[in-house]
Amino acid sequence: MDKHPPFSVGFDDSFAVPGNIGDRKRIIVYRDFLSTFVHRNKQSTMIRSMTGYGKAEIVSGHRKITVEIRSLNSKQLDLAVKLPSIYRQCEYEIRSEASRRLSRGKVDLYISYETATGANTVAINGAAVSDYMGQLDAIGRTVGIDLNDPATRAGLLPAILRLPEVVQNESTAVSDEEIAALKTAVNEALDRLDAFRVQEGAILIADLLHRIDKIEAYKQEIEPFEKQRTETIRTRIYDHIASLGIEVDRNRLEQEMIYYIEKLDVTEEKVRLTNHCKYFREVAATEEAPGRKLGFIAQELGREINTLGSKSNEAEMQKIVVGMKDELEKIKEQVLNLL
């Protein structure tokens, strides 16, 4: 076997495939097969799943910013961004960056922050307090109320503190450094989401290739029954004619049987099925976003398998076709999760 570089998706134990050890070994074998195929064709692909999760945290000043991104499969990009009002000015840039990097999927992007304990986030506007108090003194003199009494002034203070622009929440102020930190956290979360998608995509495509192999193996199992089926049909027709006790033109009977048996021939379907399986592997190995195309190929596989089933006319062949259909349904389900 030719030497080839390791598959570049960074598998680790945290992304182990559920199931027994044999299942995990099988996935690794098909992952390595895909790596070999790509290397021999001098192309590099990194297939991604549409499901994934990425999280990043960063501290800027007295705030810790957290960005979480979750994605599921979807025909188009459905992006929902939820962020605190203090970062509303950054929403357009965040949405544009996420849209640029995530072409498909139902994506939820959450941004939150925590203020460090002990941080001074509230300030009293002394100038506003003095201004309000001066105006109240003037009004008091006008209406004959003495506001210089200490008890009266002490009672006014809570009322003034509730007036607009007296108490200011400094946490609403966002510096340029904090905006830059927020964008960095968003990019880190997108990077981690992408890494998750790549790892899961490699697992999915390995499983799909395994099921394509199983369909081709089923196709090989059909061949021994084809000749046997022909002989069975021929014998059955002759037995029916003999049971009727009538004379027939043997030459004409042979011609009709040949015509009938040719209609049940599945050679063409098997050839097309082989070509579709080969094309499935080529697309999986050479395209970074093959999800839609693989879905179309799966539809073509379904047409050939259905035709095989309708032409089988033999119990064992039909059982094999049922097995092929079962594998194809699993392929169709998994393909929906690929980018």
Protein Blocks (a to p, Z undefined) as FASTA:
>chain_A
ZZddddfehpafklcceddfklmmmmmmmmmmmmmmmmmnopacddddfbdcddddddeh
jbccdddddddddfbdcddddddfklmmmmmmmmmmmmmmmmgdcddddddddddehiaf
bdcdfklmmmmmmmmmmmmmmnopafkbmklmmmmmmmmmmpghkbccfklpccfklmmm
mmmmmmmmmmmmmmmmmmmmmmmmmmmmmmmmmmmmmmmmmmmmmmmmmmmmmmmmmmmm
mmnopacdfklmmmmmmmmmmmmpcklmmmmmmmmmmmmmmmmmmcfblmlmmmmmmmmm
mmmmmmmmmmnopaklmmmmmmmmmmmmmmmmmmmmpZZ
